[in-house]
Structure formats: structure tokens, C-alpha cells
Amino acid sequence: MNLNRNTTYLLLSIPLLFFSCETSSRFKKRESYKNFHLEESDFQNKNLSKIDFSGAHLHSANFSNASINEAIFVKADLTNANLSGVEAHHANFKEANLTNANLSFGNFSYAYFEKATLINVQATGAYFKDSKGLSNETRANLEKAGARFD
């Protein structure tokens, strides 16, 4: 009987050990980072599609060239974040703070920006085809900063 308990214990501990060795890809293992403090995190070139970052603190985070398609950033703090070159199709930025963010050459087609703060953003070559929720003033400011909407 003791042998069976030991065998069961060993079988259960193997997956736990395997998971703990996978720390380098921890952002792919979870689907939600709601309210996490991830300031200055480096997500460069990562596939973060469909991950929920709602309410996350992402001040100065680096998302350059990342795939954030269908990701959720509702009420997230992306102040000073680098989103240059991102693929953000259908991403949700409702009420997100993108003050001073770099959106240059990012593809934000079909993304949602209702009540998002986009003050002093860099948007050279950024693409916002069929994006929703942008006020006329914000859209005009993005166009002045070099964004396209065609």
C-alpha cells in the first residue's frame, strides 16, 4: 500500500516539475493578467493574442512587434508603452490610458478605443482601419501624428 502512494505521488509531481521549468514562456501559459503589475515588462516579439490585460499596470512596457490580436486592455495603464509594429487586430483598449505611447507602424485594424486616452502618442505609419470608439478629436490628432485610417 505504501508503494502505491509513492508511485501516485511521483506521477503527480512530474507535471508540476515540468511546469516550473517553463518560466521563460510564462506569458503563453496564462490567459489572464488582470490587474497585474507588469511595469517595464518586455513583451517584444511575443504572441499575446487573446490575453486579458484588463486593469493591468503596463507603464513603459515594451510590446514592440508583438502579436496582441484580440487582446483585452480595458482600463489598462499603457502610459509610455512601446506598441510600435504590433499586430492588434480586434484588440480592446476601452478606457485604457495610452498617454505618450508609441504606436508607430502598429496595425490596430478593427480595434476598440471607446473612452481611451491617446494623448501625445507617436503614430507614424500606424494603421487604424475600421477601428471603433475613437472620438473625432482623437482621430484628427492621430492623423496629424501620421496614422492612417483607409
Secondary structure as a PSIPRED ss2 file (coil, helix, strand):
# PSIPRED VFORMAT (PSIPRED V4.0)

   1 M C   1.000  0.000  0.000
   2 N H   0.000  1.000  0.000
   3 L H   0.000  1.000  0.000
   4 N H   0.000  1.000  0.000
   5 R H   0.000  1.000  0.000
   6 N H   0.000  1.000  0.000
   7 T H   0.000  1.000  0.000
   8 T H   0.000  1.000  0.000
   9 Y H   0.000  1.000  0.000
  10 L H   0.000  1.000  0.000
  11 L H   0.000  1.000  0.000
  12 L H   0.000  1.000  0.000
  13 S H   0.000  1.000  0.000
  14 I H   0.000  1.000  0.000
  15 P H   0.000  1.000  0.000
  16 L H   0.000  1.000  0.000
  17 L H   0.000  1.000  0.000
  18 F H   0.000  1.000  0.000
  19 F H   0.000  1.000  0.000
  20 S H   0.000  1.000  0.000
  21 C C   1.000  0.000  0.000
  22 E C   1.000  0.000  0.000
  23 T H   0.000  1.000  0.000
  24 S H   0.000  1.000  0.000
  25 S H   0.000  1.000  0.000
  26 R H   0.000  1.000  0.000
  27 F H   0.000  1.000  0.000
  28 K H   0.000  1.000  0.000
  29 K H   0.000  1.000  0.000
  30 R C   1.000  0.000  0.000
  31 E C   1.000  0.000  0.000
  32 S E   0.000  0.000  1.000
  33 Y C   1.000  0.000  0.000
  34 K C   1.000  0.000  0.000
  35 N C   1.000  0.000  0.000
  36 F C   1.000  0.000  0.000
  37 H E   0.000  0.000  1.000
  38 L C   1.000  0.000  0.000
  39 E C   1.000  0.000  0.000
  40 E C   1.000  0.000  0.000
  41 S C   1.000  0.000  0.000
  42 D E   0.000  0.000  1.000
  43 F C   1.000  0.000  0.000
  44 Q C   1.000  0.000  0.000
  45 N C   1.000  0.000  0.000
  46 K C   1.000  0.000  0.000
  47 N E   0.000  0.000  1.000
  48 L C   1.000  0.000  0.000
  49 S C   1.000  0.000  0.000
  50 K C   1.000  0.000  0.000
  51 I C   1.000  0.000  0.000
  52 D E   0.000  0.000  1.000
  53 F C   1.000  0.000  0.000
  54 S C   1.000  0.000  0.000
  55 G C   1.000  0.000  0.000
  56 A C   1.000  0.000  0.000
  57 H E   0.000  0.000  1.000
  58 L C   1.000  0.000  0.000
  59 H C   1.000  0.000  0.000
  60 S C   1.000  0.000  0.000
  61 A C   1.000  0.000  0.000
  62 N E   0.000  0.000  1.000
  63 F C   1.000  0.000  0.000
  64 S C   1.000  0.000  0.000
  65 N C   1.000  0.000  0.000
  66 A C   1.000  0.000  0.000
  67 S E   0.000  0.000  1.000
  68 I C   1.000  0.000  0.000
  69 N C   1.000  0.000  0.000
  70 E C   1.000  0.000  0.000
  71 A C   1.000  0.000  0.000
  72 I E   0.000  0.000  1.000
  73 F C   1.000  0.000  0.000
  74 V C   1.000  0.000  0.000
  75 K C   1.000  0.000  0.000
  76 A C   1.000  0.000  0.000
  77 D E   0.000  0.000  1.000
  78 L C   1.000  0.000  0.000
  79 T C   1.000  0.000  0.000
  80 N C   1.000  0.000  0.000
  81 A C   1.000  0.000  0.000
  82 N E   0.000  0.000  1.000
  83 L C   1.000  0.000  0.000
  84 S C   1.000  0.000  0.000
  85 G C   1.000  0.000  0.000
  86 V C   1.000  0.000  0.000
  87 E E   0.000  0.000  1.000
  88 A C   1.000  0.000  0.000
  89 H C   1.000  0.000  0.000
  90 H C   1.000  0.000  0.000
  91 A C   1.000  0.000  0.000
  92 N E   0.000  0.000  1.000
  93 F C   1.000  0.000  0.000
  94 K C   1.000  0.000  0.000
  95 E C   1.000  0.000  0.000
  96 A C   1.000  0.000  0.000
  97 N E   0.000  0.000  1.000
  98 L C   1.000  0.000  0.000
  99 T C   1.000  0.000  0.000
 100 N C   1.000  0.000  0.000
 101 A C   1.000  0.000  0.000
 102 N E   0.000  0.000  1.000
 103 L C   1.000  0.000  0.000
 104 S C   1.000  0.000  0.000
 105 F C   1.000  0.000  0.000
 106 G C   1.000  0.000  0.000
 107 N E   0.000  0.000  1.000
 108 F C   1.000  0.000  0.000
 109 S C   1.000  0.000  0.000
 110 Y C   1.000  0.000  0.000
 111 A C   1.000  0.000  0.000
 112 Y E   0.000  0.000  1.000
 113 F C   1.000  0.000  0.000
 114 E C   1.000  0.000  0.000
 115 K C   1.000  0.000  0.000
 116 A C   1.000  0.000  0.000
 117 T E   0.000  0.000  1.000
 118 L C   1.000  0.000  0.000
 119 I C   1.000  0.000  0.000
 120 N C   1.000  0.000  0.000
 121 V C   1.000  0.000  0.000
 122 Q E   0.000  0.000  1.000
 123 A C   1.000  0.000  0.000
 124 T C   1.000  0.000  0.000
 125 G C   1.000  0.000  0.000
 126 A C   1.000  0.000  0.000
 127 Y E   0.000  0.000  1.000
 128 F C   1.000  0.000  0.000
 129 K C   1.000  0.000  0.000
 130 D C   1.000  0.000  0.000
 131 S C   1.000  0.000  0.000
 132 K E   0.000  0.000  1.000
 133 G C   1.000  0.000  0.000
 134 L C   1.000  0.000  0.000
 135 S C   1.000  0.000  0.000
 136 N H   0.000  1.000  0.000
 137 E H   0.000  1.000  0.000
 138 T H   0.000  1.000  0.000
 139 R H   0.000  1.000  0.000
 140 A H   0.000  1.000  0.000
 141 N H   0.000  1.000  0.000
 142 L H   0.000  1.000  0.000
 143 E H   0.000  1.000  0.000
 144 K H   0.000  1.000  0.000
 145 A C   1.000  0.000  0.000
 146 G C   1.000  0.000  0.000
 147 A C   1.000  0.000  0.000
 148 R E   0.000  0.000  1.000
 149 F C   1.000  0.000  0.000
 150 D C   1.000  0.000  0.000
